């Protein structure tokens, strides 16, 4: 066994193991969710299949147990479980929750559980004294009970690929969600790879029955398609769930960064109550929620010091050279900076209650924070607004 021959097995195995590791925290939090359970199990079974079928692990398992070819029922059982879990997930995606759907999935699990029992039964009844790492399927193609063992796993896998392909093909035109469509395309490619795998394996086995040696189809042609199927199917089931989460994470991250200037500007104000300590490793959506809450709390503390007149003058000054949204943001930044200066300087709050300004700022915190990224522009607007006020006073 050459080590370089194992590299094709290692790459998808590592990818699946990483995906499984990333999925574990979600499984711990939401293990009651059927889709979360199914996705985690699918990744577990697919990873287990690739671990067991790696040639070095087949040899190691044979030597550790003292049972020649014991890796065969293990690998094919994991493959069968993966097929059942994948079919169940497709059914959950296509059909709304109902008693009919639950019955279908239960029957599916029972059918594939029977296949697993059949795999172990036929293996125990067969005589396979010679360990075969690369060509077990063709070497024992004519051996009683081992022949049935091989056909059982190939036919179960073939049926799974055919049924899944048919279900996905009929469902695809109805899918509007882009992430789900991407996942279905990956699954179709995965099942197509699985059909090629089954076709080459069955052809090689049938050739052995007729006395022809086409073992290369089983030992060299089929394995890459099996590895491709495992990777594509895992991606196909992960993408529809990870895609929206990734989109939300990118959007929340962008908003979290946008609000940083306003949050830093308002940080000088003492909070009304002790802040909850949320660390850097806390979920991003929780940190974003806390940042928003801190900004709104600080704006409420700052409300008595907000000068509505200054806000209006700054808005008029900014609107002369900027669009409406940016003008409101610059005016809000001017009003916030003036109010923070007044609050830090211990100036008494004016008698008037500028509730309109506070409401405007609360509705436009993104625009205000973006304006604070450009302090020179804010200072220019503030000077023009102050100059306008001086002119009005002298007039």
C-alpha positions as a Markdown table, in Angstrom:
| # | Residue | x | y | z |
|---|---|---|---|---|
| 1 | Unk | 0.0 | 0.0 | 0.0 |
| 2 | Unk | 1.5 | 3.3 | -1.1 |
| 3 | Unk | 0.8 | 6.3 | 1.0 |
| 4 | Unk | 0.1 | 8.5 | -2.0 |
| 5 | Unk | -2.9 | 6.4 | -2.9 |
| 6 | Unk | -4.6 | 7.4 | 0.4 |
| 7 | Unk | -4.5 | 11.1 | -0.3 |
| 8 | Unk | -7.7 | 11.1 | -2.3 |
| 9 | Unk | -9.4 | 9.5 | 0.7 |
| 10 | Unk | -7.9 | 12.0 | 3.2 |
| 11 | Unk | -9.1 | 15.2 | 1.5 |
| 12 | Unk | -12.9 | 14.5 | 1.6 |
| 13 | Unk | -12.6 | 12.8 | 5.0 |
| 14 | Unk | -11.0 | 15.9 | 6.5 |
| 15 | Unk | -13.6 | 18.1 | 4.8 |
| 16 | Unk | -16.4 | 16.0 | 6.2 |
| 17 | Unk | -14.8 | 15.8 | 9.7 |
| 18 | Unk | -14.4 | 19.6 | 9.8 |
| 19 | Unk | -18.1 | 20.1 | 8.7 |
| 20 | Unk | -19.1 | 17.6 | 11.4 |
| 21 | Unk | -17.0 | 19.4 | 14.0 |
| 22 | Unk | -18.6 | 22.8 | 13.1 |
| 23 | Unk | -22.1 | 21.2 | 13.3 |
| 24 | Unk | -21.7 | 19.7 | 16.7 |
| 25 | Unk | -22.4 | 22.9 | 18.7 |
| 26 | Unk | -25.7 | 23.4 | 16.7 |
| 27 | Unk | -26.6 | 19.7 | 17.5 |
| 28 | Unk | -25.9 | 20.2 | 21.2 |
| 29 | Unk | -28.1 | 23.3 | 21.2 |
| 30 | Unk | -30.9 | 22.0 | 19.0 |
| 31 | Unk | -30.8 | 18.3 | 19.1 |
| 32 | Unk | -34.5 | 18.0 | 19.2 |
| 33 | Unk | -34.8 | 19.6 | 15.7 |
| 34 | Unk | -35.2 | 16.7 | 13.2 |
| 35 | Unk | -33.2 | 18.4 | 10.4 |
| 36 | Unk | -30.3 | 19.2 | 12.7 |
| 37 | Unk | -30.2 | 15.6 | 13.9 |
| 38 | Unk | -30.4 | 14.3 | 10.3 |
| 39 | Unk | -27.7 | 16.6 | 9.1 |
| 40 | Unk | -25.4 | 15.7 | 11.9 |
| 41 | Unk | -26.0 | 12.0 | 11.5 |
| 42 | Unk | -25.5 | 12.3 | 7.7 |
| 43 | Unk | -22.1 | 13.9 | 8.3 |
| 44 | Unk | -21.3 | 11.3 | 10.9 |
| 45 | Unk | -22.1 | 8.3 | 8.6 |
| 46 | Unk | -20.4 | 9.8 | 5.6 |
| 47 | Unk | -17.2 | 10.5 | 7.7 |
| 48 | Unk | -17.4 | 7.0 | 9.1 |
| 49 | Unk | -17.6 | 5.5 | 5.7 |
| 50 | Unk | -14.6 | 7.3 | 4.4 |
| 51 | Unk | -12.6 | 6.5 | 7.5 |
| 52 | Unk | -13.4 | 2.8 | 7.3 |
| 53 | Unk | -12.8 | 2.4 | 3.5 |
| 54 | Unk | -9.3 | 4.0 | 3.6 |
| 55 | Unk | -7.0 | 1.2 | 2.7 |
| 56 | Unk | -4.7 | 1.6 | 5.7 |
| 57 | Unk | -7.7 | 1.5 | 8.0 |
| 58 | Unk | -9.1 | -1.6 | 6.3 |
| 59 | Unk | -5.8 | -3.4 | 6.9 |
| 60 | Unk | -5.6 | -2.1 | 10.5 |
| 61 | Unk | -9.2 | -3.2 | 11.3 |
| 62 | Unk | -8.6 | -6.7 | 9.9 |
| 63 | Unk | -5.4 | -7.1 | 12.1 |
| 64 | Unk | -7.0 | -5.6 | 15.2 |
| 65 | Unk | -10.1 | -7.8 | 15.1 |
| 66 | Unk | -8.5 | -10.9 | 13.6 |
| 67 | Unk | -11.5 | -11.2 | 11.3 |
| 68 | Unk | -10.6 | -10.9 | 7.6 |
| 69 | Unk | -12.6 | -8.3 | 5.7 |
| 70 | Unk | -14.5 | -7.2 | 8.8 |
| 71 | Unk | -14.3 | -3.6 | 7.4 |
| 72 | Unk | -16.8 | -4.6 | 4.7 |
| 73 | Unk | -20.0 | -4.8 | 6.8 |
| 74 | Unk | -18.9 | -1.8 | 8.8 |
| 75 | Unk | -18.3 | 0.4 | 5.8 |
| 76 | Unk | -21.4 | -0.8 | 3.9 |
| 77 | Unk | -23.6 | -0.4 | 7.0 |
| 78 | Unk | -22.4 | 3.2 | 7.4 |
| 79 | Unk | -23.1 | 3.8 | 3.7 |
| 80 | Unk | -26.6 | 2.4 | 4.0 |
| 81 | Unk | -27.3 | 4.5 | 7.1 |
| 82 | Unk | -26.1 | 7.6 | 5.1 |
| 83 | Unk | -28.4 | 6.7 | 2.2 |
| 84 | Unk | -31.4 | 6.4 | 4.6 |
| 85 | Unk | -30.6 | 9.7 | 6.3 |
| 86 | Unk | -30.1 | 11.5 | 3.0 |
| 87 | Unk | -33.5 | 10.2 | 1.7 |
| 88 | Unk | -35.2 | 11.2 | 4.9 |
| 89 | Unk | -33.8 | 14.8 | 4.7 |
| 90 | Unk | -35.0 | 15.1 | 1.1 |
| 91 | Unk | -38.5 | 14.0 | 2.1 |
| 92 | Unk | -38.5 | 16.5 | 5.0 |
| 93 | Unk | -37.5 | 19.3 | 2.6 |
| 94 | Unk | -40.1 | 18.5 | 0.0 |
| 95 | Unk | -43.1 | 17.8 | 2.2 |
| 96 | Unk | -44.8 | 19.8 | 5.0 |
| 97 | Unk | -44.9 | 18.1 | 8.4 |
| 98 | Unk | -47.7 | 15.5 | 8.5 |
| 99 | Unk | -48.5 | 12.1 | 9.7 |
| 100 | Unk | -48.0 | 10.8 | 6.2 |
| 101 | Unk | -44.5 | 12.2 | 6.1 |
| 102 | Unk | -43.6 | 10.7 | 9.5 |
| 103 | Unk | -44.9 | 7.3 | 8.4 |
| 104 | Unk | -42.9 | 7.4 | 5.2 |
| 105 | Unk | -39.7 | 8.3 | 7.0 |
| 106 | Unk | -40.3 | 5.5 | 9.6 |
| 107 | Unk | -40.8 | 2.9 | 6.9 |
| 108 | Unk | -37.7 | 4.2 | 5.1 |
| 109 | Unk | -35.6 | 3.8 | 8.3 |
| 110 | Unk | -37.0 | 0.3 | 8.9 |
| 111 | Unk | -36.3 | -0.8 | 5.3 |
| 112 | Unk | -32.7 | 0.4 | 5.5 |
| 113 | Unk | -32.3 | -1.1 | 9.0 |
| 114 | Unk | -33.3 | -4.4 | 7.4 |
| 115 | Unk | -30.6 | -3.9 | 4.8 |
| 116 | Unk | -28.0 | -3.4 | 7.5 |
| 117 | Unk | -29.2 | -6.6 | 9.3 |
| 118 | Unk | -28.9 | -8.4 | 5.9 |
| 119 | Unk | -25.4 | -7.1 | 5.4 |
| 120 | Unk | -24.2 | -8.5 | 8.7 |
| 121 | Unk | -26.1 | -11.7 | 8.3 |
| 122 | Unk | -24.7 | -12.5 | 4.8 |
| 123 | Unk | -21.2 | -11.5 | 5.9 |
| 124 | Unk | -21.3 | -13.9 | 8.9 |
| 125 | Unk | -22.6 | -16.7 | 6.7 |
| 126 | Unk | -19.9 | -16.1 | 4.0 |
| 127 | Unk | -16.4 | -17.6 | 4.1 |
| 128 | Unk | -13.9 | -14.9 | 3.3 |
| 129 | Unk | -10.5 | -16.2 | 4.6 |
| 130 | Unk | -8.3 | -14.0 | 2.4 |
| 131 | Unk | -8.2 | -10.3 | 3.3 |
| 132 | Unk | -8.8 | -8.1 | 0.3 |
| 133 | Unk | -8.2 | -4.4 | 0.6 |
| 134 | Unk | -8.7 | -3.1 | -2.9 |
| 135 | Unk | -10.7 | -5.8 | -4.8 |
| 136 | Unk | -13.0 | -7.4 | -2.3 |
| 137 | Unk | -16.1 | -7.0 | -4.4 |
| 138 | Unk | -14.7 | -8.7 | -7.5 |
| 139 | Unk | -12.5 | -11.3 | -5.7 |
| 140 | Unk | -15.6 | -12.6 | -3.8 |
| 141 | Unk | -18.1 | -11.9 | -6.5 |
| 142 | Unk | -18.9 | -15.6 | -6.9 |
| 143 | Unk | -18.6 | -16.6 | -3.2 |
| 144 | Unk | -21.9 | -17.8 | -1.7 |
| 145 | Unk | -23.4 | -15.3 | 0.7 |
| 146 | Unk | -20.6 | -12.8 | 0.0 |
| 147 | Unk | -22.1 | -12.5 | -3.4 |
| 148 | Unk | -25.5 | -11.6 | -1.8 |
| 149 | Unk | -23.7 | -9.3 | 0.6 |
| 150 | Unk | -22.1 | -7.3 | -2.2 |
| 151 | Unk | -25.3 | -7.1 | -4.3 |
| 152 | Unk | -27.3 | -6.1 | -1.3 |
| 153 | Unk | -25.2 | -3.0 | -0.5 |
| 154 | Unk | -24.9 | -2.0 | -4.2 |
| 155 | Unk | -28.6 | -2.4 | -4.9 |
| 156 | Unk | -29.6 | -0.5 | -1.8 |
| 157 | Unk | -27.3 | 2.3 | -2.7 |
| 158 | Unk | -28.5 | 2.2 | -6.3 |
| 159 | Unk | -32.2 | 2.5 | -5.3 |
| 160 | Unk | -31.3 | 5.3 | -2.9 |
| 161 | Unk | -29.6 | 7.3 | -5.7 |
| 162 | Unk | -32.4 | 6.7 | -8.2 |
| 163 | Unk | -35.2 | 7.6 | -5.8 |
| 164 | Unk | -33.4 | 10.7 | -4.6 |
| 165 | Unk | -32.6 | 11.8 | -8.1 |
| 166 | Unk | -36.3 | 11.4 | -9.1 |
| 167 | Unk | -37.5 | 13.3 | -6.0 |
| 168 | Unk | -35.1 | 16.2 | -6.5 |
| 169 | Unk | -35.7 | 16.4 | -10.3 |
| 170 | Unk | -39.4 | 16.8 | -9.7 |
| 171 | Unk | -39.0 | 19.3 | -6.9 |
| 172 | Unk | -36.3 | 21.5 | -8.4 |
| 173 | Unk | -38.6 | 23.7 | -10.6 |
| 174 | Unk | -40.6 | 24.6 | -7.4 |
| 175 | Unk | -37.6 | 25.9 | -5.4 |
| 176 | Unk | -37.2 | 29.6 | -5.1 |
| 177 | Unk | -34.6 | 29.8 | -2.4 |
| 178 | Unk | -31.1 | 30.3 | -4.0 |
| 179 | Unk | -29.3 | 28.4 | -1.3 |
| 180 | Unk | -31.7 | 25.5 | -1.5 |
| 181 | Unk | -31.4 | 25.4 | -5.3 |
| 182 | Unk | -27.6 | 25.3 | -4.9 |
| 183 | Unk | -27.8 | 22.5 | -2.4 |
| 184 | Unk | -30.1 | 20.5 | -4.7 |
| 185 | Unk | -27.7 | 20.9 | -7.7 |
| 186 | Unk | -24.9 | 19.6 | -5.5 |
| 187 | Unk | -27.0 | 16.7 | -4.4 |
| 188 | Unk | -27.9 | 15.9 | -8.0 |
| 189 | Unk | -24.2 | 15.9 | -8.9 |
| 190 | Unk | -23.5 | 13.7 | -5.9 |
| 191 | Unk | -26.2 | 11.1 | -6.8 |
| 192 | Unk | -25.0 | 11.1 | -10.4 |
| 193 | Unk | -21.6 | 10.2 | -9.1 |
| 194 | Unk | -23.2 | 7.5 | -7.0 |
| 195 | Unk | -24.9 | 6.0 | -10.0 |
| 196 | Unk | -21.6 | 5.9 | -11.9 |
| 197 | Unk | -20.1 | 4.2 | -8.9 |
| 198 | Unk | -22.8 | 1.6 | -8.7 |
| 199 | Unk | -22.7 | 1.1 | -12.5 |
| 200 | Unk | -19.0 | 0.4 | -12.6 |
| 201 | Unk | -19.1 | -1.8 | -9.6 |
| 202 | Unk | -22.0 | -3.9 | -10.9 |
| 203 | Unk | -20.3 | -4.2 | -14.3 |
| 204 | Unk | -17.1 | -5.4 | -12.8 |
| 205 | Unk | -19.0 | -8.0 | -10.6 |
| 206 | Unk | -21.0 | -9.2 | -13.6 |
| 207 | Unk | -17.9 | -9.5 | -15.6 |
| 208 | Unk | -16.4 | -11.8 | -12.9 |
| 209 | Unk | -19.6 | -13.9 | -13.1 |
| 210 | Unk | -19.0 | -14.3 | -16.9 |
| 211 | Unk | -15.3 | -15.2 | -16.4 |
| 212 | Unk | -14.0 | -11.8 | -17.6 |
| 213 | Unk | -11.5 | -9.7 | -15.6 |
| 214 | Unk | -12.8 | -6.1 | -15.6 |
| 215 | Unk | -11.6 | -5.5 | -12.0 |
| 216 | Unk | -10.1 | -2.2 | -12.9 |
| 217 | Unk | -13.6 | -0.8 | -13.0 |
| 218 | Unk | -14.1 | -1.7 | -9.4 |
| 219 | Unk | -10.6 | -0.9 | -8.1 |
| 220 | Unk | -9.6 | 2.2 | -10.0 |
| 221 | Unk | -12.7 | 3.7 | -11.8 |
| 222 | Unk | -15.3 | 3.5 | -9.1 |
| 223 | Unk | -13.5 | 4.8 | -5.9 |
| 224 | Unk | -13.1 | 8.4 | -7.2 |
| 225 | Unk | -16.9 | 8.6 | -7.9 |
| 226 | Unk | -17.6 | 7.3 | -4.3 |
| 227 | Unk | -15.4 | 10.0 | -2.9 |
| 228 | Unk | -17.0 | 12.7 | -5.1 |
| 229 | Unk | -20.5 | 11.5 | -4.0 |
| 230 | Unk | -19.7 | 11.7 | -0.3 |
| 231 | Unk | -18.3 | 15.2 | -0.6 |
| 232 | Unk | -21.0 | 16.6 | -2.9 |
| 233 | Unk | -23.8 | 15.1 | -0.8 |
| 234 | Unk | -22.4 | 16.5 | 2.4 |
| 235 | Unk | -22.1 | 19.9 | 0.8 |
| 236 | Unk | -25.5 | 19.6 | -0.7 |
| 237 | Unk | -27.1 | 19.1 | 2.7 |
| 238 | Unk | -24.9 | 21.6 | 4.5 |
| 239 | Unk | -25.2 | 24.6 | 2.0 |
| 240 | Unk | -29.0 | 25.1 | 2.4 |
| 241 | Unk | -28.6 | 25.4 | 6.2 |
| 242 | Unk | -25.1 | 27.1 | 6.4 |
| 243 | Unk | -25.8 | 29.5 | 3.5 |
| 244 | Unk | -28.5 | 31.6 | 5.2 |
| 245 | Unk | -26.5 | 31.5 | 8.4 |
| 246 | Unk | -23.5 | 32.7 | 6.6 |
| 247 | Unk | -25.5 | 35.5 | 4.9 |
| 248 | Unk | -26.9 | 36.6 | 8.3 |
| 249 | Unk | -23.4 | 36.5 | 9.8 |
| 250 | Unk | -21.9 | 38.7 | 7.0 |
| 251 | Unk | -24.8 | 41.1 | 7.3 |
| 252 | Unk | -24.6 | 41.3 | 11.1 |
| 253 | Unk | -20.8 | 41.7 | 10.9 |
| 254 | Unk | -21.2 | 44.6 | 8.5 |
| 255 | Unk | -23.8 | 46.3 | 10.7 |
| 256 | Unk | -21.7 | 45.7 | 13.8 |
| 257 | Unk | -18.7 | 47.4 | 12.2 |
| 258 | Unk | -20.9 | 50.3 | 10.9 |
| 259 | Unk | -22.2 | 51.1 | 14.4 |
| 260 | Unk | -18.7 | 51.1 | 15.9 |
| 261 | Unk | -18.0 | 54.9 | 15.5 |
| 262 | Unk | -21.3 | 55.9 | 17.1 |
| 263 | Unk | -20.8 | 53.3 | 19.9 |
| 264 | Unk | -17.4 | 54.7 | 20.7 |
| 265 | Unk | -18.7 | 58.3 | 20.7 |
| 266 | Unk | -21.4 | 57.4 | 23.2 |
| 267 | Unk | -19.2 | 55.2 | 25.3 |
| 268 | Unk | -18.2 | 58.2 | 27.5 |
| 269 | Unk | -21.8 | 58.3 | 28.9 |
| 270 | Unk | -22.3 | 56.3 | 32.1 |
| 271 | Unk | -24.9 | 53.5 | 31.6 |
| 272 | Unk | -28.1 | 53.6 | 33.6 |
| 273 | Unk | -27.4 | 50.0 | 34.8 |
| 274 | Unk | -24.5 | 47.6 | 34.9 |
| 275 | Unk | -23.7 | 46.2 | 31.5 |
| 276 | Unk | -23.9 | 42.5 | 30.8 |
| 277 | Unk | -20.4 | 41.2 | 30.0 |
| 278 | Unk | -20.4 | 39.7 | 26.5 |
| 279 | Unk | -17.0 | 38.5 | 25.3 |
| 280 | Unk | -15.5 | 38.6 | 21.8 |
| 281 | Unk | -16.3 | 34.9 | 21.4 |
| 282 | Unk | -20.0 | 35.4 | 22.0 |
| 283 | Unk | -22.3 | 34.9 | 19.0 |
| 284 | Unk | -22.1 | 37.9 | 16.6 |
| 285 | Unk | -25.9 | 38.4 | 16.7 |
| 286 | Unk | -25.8 | 38.7 | 20.5 |
| 287 | Unk | -22.9 | 41.2 | 20.3 |
| 288 | Unk | -24.8 | 43.2 | 17.7 |
| 289 | Unk | -27.9 | 43.2 | 19.8 |
| 290 | Unk | -25.9 | 44.5 | 22.8 |
| 291 | Unk | -24.3 | 47.2 | 20.7 |
| 292 | Unk | -27.7 | 48.4 | 19.4 |
| 293 | Unk | -29.0 | 48.4 | 23.0 |
| 294 | Unk | -26.1 | 50.4 | 24.3 |
| 295 | Unk | -26.5 | 53.0 | 21.6 |
| 296 | Unk | -30.3 | 53.4 | 22.2 |
| 297 | Unk | -29.7 | 53.6 | 26.0 |
| 298 | Unk | -27.0 | 56.2 | 25.6 |
| 299 | Unk | -29.3 | 58.3 | 23.2 |
| 300 | Unk | -32.0 | 58.2 | 25.9 |
| 301 | Unk | -29.5 | 59.5 | 28.4 |
| 302 | Unk | -28.4 | 62.2 | 26.0 |
| 303 | Unk | -31.9 | 63.2 | 24.9 |
| 304 | Unk | -32.2 | 66.3 | 27.3 |
| 305 | Unk | -29.0 | 67.7 | 25.8 |
| 306 | Unk | -30.0 | 67.3 | 22.1 |
| 307 | Unk | -30.4 | 70.7 | 20.4 |
| 308 | Unk | -33.2 | 70.4 | 17.8 |
| 309 | Unk | -32.4 | 73.8 | 16.4 |
| 310 | Unk | -28.8 | 72.7 | 15.8 |
| 311 | Unk | -30.0 | 69.5 | 14.2 |
| 312 | Unk | -32.2 | 71.4 | 11.8 |
| 313 | Unk | -29.5 | 73.9 | 10.8 |
| 314 | Unk | -27.0 | 71.2 | 10.4 |
| 315 | Unk | -29.4 | 69.3 | 8.2 |
| 316 | Unk | -30.0 | 72.3 | 6.0 |
| 317 | Unk | -26.3 | 72.9 | 5.7 |
| 318 | Unk | -25.6 | 69.2 | 4.8 |
| 319 | Unk | -28.5 | 69.0 | 2.4 |
| 320 | Unk | -26.9 | 71.7 | 0.2 |
| 321 | Unk | -24.1 | 69.4 | -0.8 |
| 322 | Unk | -25.2 | 65.8 | 0.1 |
| 323 | Unk | -28.2 | 63.5 | -0.4 |
| 324 | Unk | -31.1 | 63.4 | 2.0 |
| 325 | Unk | -30.0 | 60.2 | 3.9 |
| 326 | Unk | -26.4 | 61.4 | 4.3 |
| 327 | Unk | -27.6 | 64.9 | 5.3 |
| 328 | Unk | -29.7 | 63.4 | 8.1 |
| 329 | Unk | -26.7 | 61.3 | 9.2 |
| 330 | Unk | -24.4 | 64.3 | 9.3 |
| 331 | Unk | -27.0 | 66.4 | 11.1 |
| 332 | Unk | -27.4 | 63.6 | 13.7 |
| 333 | Unk | -23.6 | 63.3 | 14.1 |
| 334 | Unk | -23.4 | 67.1 | 14.7 |
| 335 | Unk | -26.2 | 67.0 | 17.3 |
| 336 | Unk | -24.7 | 64.0 | 19.1 |
| 337 | Unk | -21.2 | 65.4 | 19.3 |
| 338 | Unk | -22.6 | 68.7 | 20.6 |
| 339 | Unk | -24.8 | 66.9 | 23.2 |
| 340 | Unk | -21.9 | 64.7 | 24.3 |
| 341 | Unk | -19.7 | 67.8 | 24.8 |
| 342 | Unk | -22.5 | 69.5 | 26.8 |
| 343 | Unk | -23.1 | 66.4 | 28.9 |
| 344 | Unk | -19.4 | 65.9 | 29.6 |
| 345 | Unk | -19.0 | 69.6 | 30.4 |
| 346 | Unk | -21.7 | 69.4 | 33.0 |
| 347 | Unk | -23.9 | 71.9 | 31.2 |
| 348 | Unk | -27.5 | 71.8 | 32.5 |
| 349 | Unk | -30.1 | 70.3 | 30.2 |
| 350 | Unk | -32.2 | 72.9 | 28.3 |
| 351 | Unk | -35.8 | 73.3 | 29.4 |
| 352 | Unk | -37.2 | 72.2 | 26.1 |
| 353 | Unk | -37.5 | 68.5 | 25.4 |
| 354 | Unk | -36.2 | 67.8 | 21.9 |
| 355 | Unk | -38.0 | 64.5 | 21.5 |
| 356 | Unk | -38.2 | 64.8 | 17.7 |
| 357 | Unk | -34.4 | 64.8 | 17.4 |
| 358 | Unk | -34.1 | 61.8 | 19.8 |
| 359 | Unk | -36.6 | 59.9 | 17.7 |
| 360 | Unk | -34.9 | 60.9 | 14.4 |
| 361 | Unk | -31.5 | 59.7 | 15.7 |
| 362 | Unk | -32.9 | 56.4 | 17.0 |
| 363 | Unk | -34.3 | 55.7 | 13.6 |
| 364 | Unk | -31.1 | 56.7 | 11.8 |
| 365 | Unk | -28.3 | 55.2 | 13.9 |
| 366 | Unk | -26.7 | 53.6 | 10.9 |
| 367 | Unk | -26.5 | 56.9 | 9.0 |
| 368 | Unk | -25.2 | 58.8 | 12.0 |
| 369 | Unk | -22.5 | 56.2 | 12.6 |
| 370 | Unk | -21.4 | 56.3 | 9.0 |
| 371 | Unk | -21.2 | 60.1 | 9.2 |
| 372 | Unk | -19.0 | 59.8 | 12.3 |
| 373 | Unk | -16.4 | 57.9 | 10.1 |
| 374 | Unk | -15.7 | 61.2 | 8.4 |
| 375 | Unk | -14.9 | 63.7 | 11.2 |
| 376 | Unk | -13.7 | 66.5 | 8.9 |
| 377 | Unk | -17.0 | 66.5 | 7.0 |
| 378 | Unk | -19.0 | 66.5 | 10.3 |
| 379 | Unk | -16.8 | 69.4 | 11.6 |
| 380 | Unk | -17.4 | 71.4 | 8.4 |
| 381 | Unk | -21.2 | 70.9 | 8.7 |
| 382 | Unk | -21.0 | 71.8 | 12.3 |
| 383 | Unk | -19.1 | 75.1 | 11.6 |
| 384 | Unk | -21.7 | 76.1 | 8.9 |
| 385 | Unk | -24.6 | 75.3 | 11.2 |
| 386 | Unk | -22.9 | 77.4 | 14.0 |
| 387 | Unk | -22.2 | 80.2 | 11.6 |
| 388 | Unk | -25.9 | 80.2 | 10.5 |
| 389 | Unk | -26.9 | 80.4 | 14.2 |
| 390 | Unk | -24.6 | 83.4 | 14.7 |
| 391 | Unk | -26.0 | 85.2 | 11.7 |
| 392 | Unk | -29.5 | 84.6 | 12.9 |
| 393 | Unk | -28.7 | 85.9 | 16.3 |
| 394 | Unk | -27.1 | 89.1 | 15.0 |
| 395 | Unk | -29.9 | 89.6 | 12.5 |
